[in-house]
């Protein structure tokens, strides 16, 4: 599904994906997702890994669309957390 994620959000989403694989929870992830009409919509997601018989079985994600203003606000907060 990464082909539908905005290029500027890809590494951020990948980091949260890796966190989910390590800890079982992705944490709150806000990113831009490509729509069928070719525009971008901000999405807030939280995913968790579900285990069956002690092994990873599936991922359950809750997502909701955000307004452009909400998405831009999250992006500014994310940029403030960069290590450089």
N, C-alpha and C positions, 0 to 999 in steps of 0.2 A: 503494500500500500504506500510505500514511500514515494512513488511516482506522483501521488496526489498531494504531497506535502510541499509547501513553498520552499524553495531552495534555501532561503535565509533561515528557515526553521528546522532544517533537516538534522543538523548536528545536535541541536537542543533536544529534538524528539528521540534521536538515537541514544543520547545520554540517558534519558528517562527510560527508554526501552531496556538498556543494559541494567539500570537500577532495578527495574521490575524483574529481570531474569535473576538478579543476585538476591534481592530481598523479598520478592513476591508482590511488591507494590510499586507503581510508577510514580506516585505522587501526582500533584496537580500539574497538568501539562496544557499550555495554551499555545495554539499554533494556527496557521492558515491552511485551509484545505480547499482544493480545487473543486468547483461545482461542475455539474453537467453543462452549464451554460458558459463555462470558461472563466468565470469570475472567482474571486477568493472570498471565503467566509472564515471568520475567526471561530475556533472551536475550543471549548474547554473539555478536557478529558481526564479521567482517572481510571487506570487499569490495574487489574490484579491477576495474578497467576493462580489457577485452581489445580490442586493436586488430586490425583486418584491413585490409590495404592502406593503412595509415597513417591509418585513420579508426576512431573508436570503434564497436565491433561489438556487444559485450554486456558484461554485468556478471556476475562470478562471486562469489558470497558463500558463506562458510562460517559456519554458525551452530550454536550449541549452547545447550541450556537450562541455566540456572543455578538453584541453590537460592535461596530468598528471602533467606537470610542473605548469600550472595555478591552478589546484586543490590543489596541495601541497602548493603553495604560499598562497592561501586563508586559508588553514588549519593552517599554521603558524601564520597568522594574527589573526585567531579566537582564537588560544591558548594564544596569548598575551593579550587577553581581559578577560581571566578568573579572577574571583575575588580572587583567592587564589594562 
